[in-house]
Amino acid sequence: LKRNRTFIDSDTYNTVYILMEKLPYYCYIDVFKQYADKMPYFIGNCDVIIDNKKFNEIKECFISQSVHTNPILKNKFKFREIPNAKLKIENYFKELLGSKLGEKYAKNFN
């Protein structure tokens, strides 16, 4: 999971173009990778886990975080800074891992 880049600056033979309406989900994957080192090692071999309801409540945080940490997106998009975005994301992952895998897997957050 961490080896693959989510966003690229030039086309390749397997480039996937995304619709703007799907951008939040690709930003989620990008941010998910940033936190992969805090997650159990086996998460890297699984599908990306998500709680759509909770994600949709803070998806702007994921977009903002992805744009601000990704040079490719930074040059293409202007998104406003979201106060406490990083904290909201960390709390989201802590709750997600705790509810899906058990509290012991959520201890690396906060």
C-alpha positions as CSV (number, residue, x, y, z in Angstrom):
1,L,0.0,0.0,0.0
2,K,2.7,2.5,0.9
3,R,4.8,1.7,-2.2
4,N,2.1,3.0,-4.6
5,R,1.7,6.7,-5.2
6,T,-1.8,8.0,-5.0
7,F,-1.2,11.1,-7.1
8,I,1.2,11.5,-10.0
9,D,2.4,14.5,-12.1
10,S,2.7,12.7,-15.5
11,D,0.8,10.0,-17.2
12,T,2.0,6.4,-17.2
13,Y,0.6,3.3,-18.9
14,N,-1.6,2.6,-15.9
15,T,-2.7,6.1,-15.0
16,V,-6.2,6.3,-13.6
17,Y,-8.1,9.5,-14.1
18,I,-10.6,10.4,-11.3
19,L,-13.7,12.5,-11.3
20,M,-13.7,15.5,-8.9
21,E,-16.6,13.9,-7.0
22,K,-14.3,11.0,-6.1
23,L,-11.3,13.2,-5.1
24,P,-12.2,13.0,-1.3
25,Y,-11.8,9.2,-1.5
26,Y,-8.4,9.4,-3.2
27,C,-7.4,12.0,-0.6
28,Y,-8.5,9.5,2.1
29,I,-6.2,6.8,0.6
30,D,-3.4,9.3,0.4
31,V,-3.8,10.3,4.1
32,F,-4.4,6.7,5.1
33,K,-0.9,5.9,3.7
34,Q,0.6,8.7,5.7
35,Y,-0.7,7.0,8.9
36,A,0.1,3.5,7.9
37,D,3.1,3.3,10.2
38,K,0.8,3.8,13.2
39,M,-1.5,1.0,12.1
40,P,-1.0,-2.7,12.6
41,Y,1.4,-4.1,9.9
42,F,-1.3,-6.4,8.4
43,I,-3.3,-3.3,7.3
44,G,-0.8,-2.8,4.5
45,N,-1.9,-6.1,3.0
46,C,-5.7,-5.4,3.3
47,D,-8.2,-3.2,1.6
48,V,-8.3,0.3,2.9
49,I,-10.8,0.4,5.8
50,I,-13.3,3.2,6.0
51,D,-16.3,4.3,7.9
52,N,-18.2,6.2,5.2
53,K,-20.6,8.0,7.6
54,K,-17.8,9.4,9.8
55,F,-15.6,10.0,6.8
56,N,-18.2,12.1,5.1
57,E,-18.5,14.3,8.2
58,I,-14.8,15.3,8.0
59,K,-13.9,14.6,4.3
60,E,-12.8,18.2,4.0
61,C,-10.1,17.5,6.5
62,F,-8.7,14.7,4.4
63,I,-8.7,16.8,1.3
64,S,-7.0,19.7,3.1
65,Q,-4.4,17.3,4.6
66,S,-3.7,15.6,1.3
67,V,-3.4,18.9,-0.6
68,H,-1.1,20.4,2.0
69,T,1.2,17.4,2.1
70,N,1.3,16.5,-1.6
71,P,3.3,18.8,-3.9
72,I,1.4,17.5,-7.0
73,L,-1.9,18.6,-5.5
74,K,-0.6,21.8,-4.0
75,N,0.2,23.1,-7.4
76,K,-3.2,22.2,-8.8
77,F,-5.7,23.0,-6.1
78,K,-6.3,25.8,-3.6
79,F,-8.1,24.5,-0.5
80,R,-8.5,26.3,2.7
81,E,-6.8,25.2,5.8
82,I,-9.1,23.3,8.2
83,P,-8.6,24.1,11.9
84,N,-7.6,20.9,13.8
85,A,-7.7,18.8,10.6
86,K,-4.8,16.6,11.7
87,L,-6.4,16.0,15.1
88,K,-9.8,15.2,13.6
89,I,-8.1,12.7,11.2
90,E,-6.2,11.0,14.0
91,N,-9.3,10.8,16.1
92,Y,-11.1,9.3,13.2
93,F,-8.4,6.6,12.7
94,K,-8.3,5.9,16.4
95,E,-12.1,5.3,16.5
96,L,-12.0,3.4,13.2
97,L,-9.3,0.9,14.3
98,G,-10.8,0.6,17.8
99,S,-14.3,-0.2,16.5
100,K,-13.1,-2.5,13.6
101,L,-10.1,-4.3,15.1
102,G,-10.2,-3.7,18.9
103,E,-8.9,-1.0,21.2
104,K,-5.3,-2.4,21.3
105,Y,-4.9,-1.4,17.7
106,A,-6.0,2.2,18.3
107,K,-3.4,2.9,21.0
108,N,-0.9,4.5,18.5
109,F,-3.2,7.4,17.9
110,N,-3.2,10.5,20.3
